[in-house]
Amino acid sequence: MTRVLAVIALVGLFTVTGIAGADVSSPIRHPATSETPTPTSDTSPETVVVEKGDHLWKISADHLGAGASDGEIAPFWRDVVEVNTPRLRSGDPDLIYPGEIVELPASP
């Protein structure tokens, strides 16, 4: 008996709110929210998790590849330092800790 009353109440609710008489031929529209994921693109920053023994120069050099010269690494390293200094726990680009996340700017 309780289940029957619950079903009757639900049917009445749908009828009162207009769900029972909804036009099923029209498309369902969902409101846009701030929780809607944005697609990732090639311009999104790449990140690296710091491991024991890492330093920003090494991370920069590894990102640019084995063939990169010091002259190629230096400008990229400066960008890495600039982007990450405010984010580092120590605030010092010469002192990074394992587990910290380093953001890599777009490669030159």
C-alpha positions as CSV (number, residue, x, y, z in Angstrom):
1,M,0.0,0.0,0.0
2,T,2.9,2.4,0.8
3,R,4.5,1.7,-2.5
4,V,1.3,2.4,-4.4
5,L,0.9,5.8,-2.6
6,A,4.5,6.7,-3.4
7,V,4.0,5.9,-7.1
8,I,0.7,7.9,-7.2
9,A,2.5,10.8,-5.5
10,L,5.3,10.7,-8.1
11,V,2.9,10.5,-11.0
12,G,1.1,13.5,-9.6
13,L,4.3,15.4,-9.2
14,F,5.3,14.7,-12.8
15,T,1.9,15.8,-14.0
16,V,1.9,19.0,-11.9
17,T,5.4,20.0,-13.1
18,G,4.5,19.4,-16.7
19,I,6.9,16.5,-17.2
20,A,4.1,14.1,-18.2
21,G,3.0,16.4,-21.0
22,A,6.4,17.4,-22.2
23,D,7.1,17.6,-25.9
24,V,9.4,14.6,-26.6
25,S,10.2,15.8,-30.1
26,S,12.2,18.9,-28.9
27,P,15.8,18.4,-28.0
28,I,16.9,18.5,-24.4
29,R,18.9,21.6,-23.5
30,H,21.3,21.6,-20.6
31,P,22.4,24.9,-19.1
32,A,26.0,25.7,-19.4
33,T,27.8,25.8,-16.0
34,S,31.2,26.7,-14.8
35,E,31.7,23.0,-14.2
36,T,31.6,22.3,-18.0
37,P,35.1,20.9,-18.9
38,T,37.0,22.9,-21.4
39,P,38.8,21.0,-24.1
40,T,42.6,20.8,-23.7
41,S,44.7,22.3,-26.4
42,D,48.4,22.3,-27.4
43,T,48.7,25.7,-25.6
44,S,47.9,24.3,-22.2
45,P,51.0,24.2,-20.0
46,E,53.0,21.0,-19.5
47,T,54.0,20.1,-16.0
48,V,56.7,18.0,-14.4
49,V,56.7,16.5,-10.9
50,V,60.1,17.2,-9.2
51,E,62.0,14.1,-8.3
52,K,65.0,13.8,-5.9
53,G,68.1,15.3,-7.5
54,D,66.2,17.5,-9.9
55,H,66.8,21.2,-10.4
56,L,65.2,23.6,-12.9
57,W,68.2,23.6,-15.3
58,K,68.0,19.8,-15.5
59,I,64.2,19.8,-16.0
60,S,64.6,22.5,-18.7
61,A,67.4,20.5,-20.5
62,D,65.4,17.3,-20.3
63,H,62.4,19.0,-21.8
64,L,64.3,20.4,-24.7
65,G,66.0,17.1,-25.4
66,A,69.5,15.7,-25.4
67,G,70.7,17.7,-28.4
68,A,70.0,21.1,-26.8
69,S,73.0,23.3,-26.2
70,D,73.5,25.6,-23.2
71,G,72.7,28.5,-25.4
72,E,69.3,27.0,-26.2
73,I,68.6,25.8,-22.7
74,A,69.4,29.2,-21.0
75,P,66.4,31.3,-22.3
76,F,64.0,28.4,-21.7
77,W,65.4,27.9,-18.2
78,R,64.9,31.7,-17.5
79,D,61.2,31.3,-18.5
80,V,60.8,28.2,-16.3
81,V,62.3,30.1,-13.3
82,E,60.0,33.2,-14.0
83,V,56.9,31.1,-14.2
84,N,57.6,28.9,-11.2
85,T,59.3,31.0,-8.6
86,P,56.0,32.3,-7.1
87,R,54.7,28.7,-7.0
88,L,57.6,27.1,-5.2
89,R,57.3,26.2,-1.6
90,S,60.7,27.8,-0.8
91,G,60.2,30.8,-3.2
92,D,63.8,30.1,-4.3
93,P,64.3,28.6,-7.8
94,D,67.6,27.1,-6.5
95,L,65.7,25.1,-3.8
96,I,63.0,22.8,-5.1
97,Y,61.5,19.8,-3.4
98,P,60.5,16.3,-4.6
99,G,56.8,16.3,-5.3
100,E,56.5,19.9,-6.3
101,I,54.9,20.6,-9.7
102,V,56.9,22.6,-12.1
103,E,55.0,24.3,-15.0
104,L,56.9,24.3,-18.3
105,P,56.1,27.2,-20.7
106,A,55.7,26.7,-24.4
107,S,59.0,25.5,-25.9
108,P,60.8,28.0,-28.2
